[in-house]
């Protein structure tokens, strides 16, 4: 509105509903189709699914930005420490099934996101991998305690015997905890019975 003493002028701008722009953009390591529209939902491109919808702005007009990705697409891959081992971590958009990695098993599956797009995060570890090891006192004896992902058999240590097996976890990943002890007397007590020791 332009208002002066001599006249008043009103300017109205009309925009036709439709697609304003269509681009390719990176989401993680993949190319996504990004369509910006005014007043109309775009048709889903063939072979793609809607990954996100956001309000945006185009030259001062409120618009909607739609991001489309192909299903079952890996958006990121990294390596991360789980205990003492290096795990493979992948982020996948709409996975058809749990992915596989040669020589690895899925250790953990989580709901996650990449750039605001919902994904599934998969953490892979090698089977029968020792994730942690410690030495603790059990009675008067030093015990070895190990945590193993998906053990194929009970661990062995020279001079030690398996004393206890428990279900446990390392960083939220299910493991088995094994406690190994040297065969020996853990404690000795003497009792007095009528003035004599037994």
Secondary structure by P-SEA (a helix, b strand, c coil): ccccccbbbbbbbbbcccccbbbbbbcccbbbbbbbbccccccccccccccbbbbbbcccbbbbbbbbbbccccccccccccccbbbbbbbbccccccccccccccccccccccccbbbbbbbbbbccccccccccccccbbbbbbbbccccbbbbccccccccccccccccbbbbbbbbbcccccbbbbbbcccccc
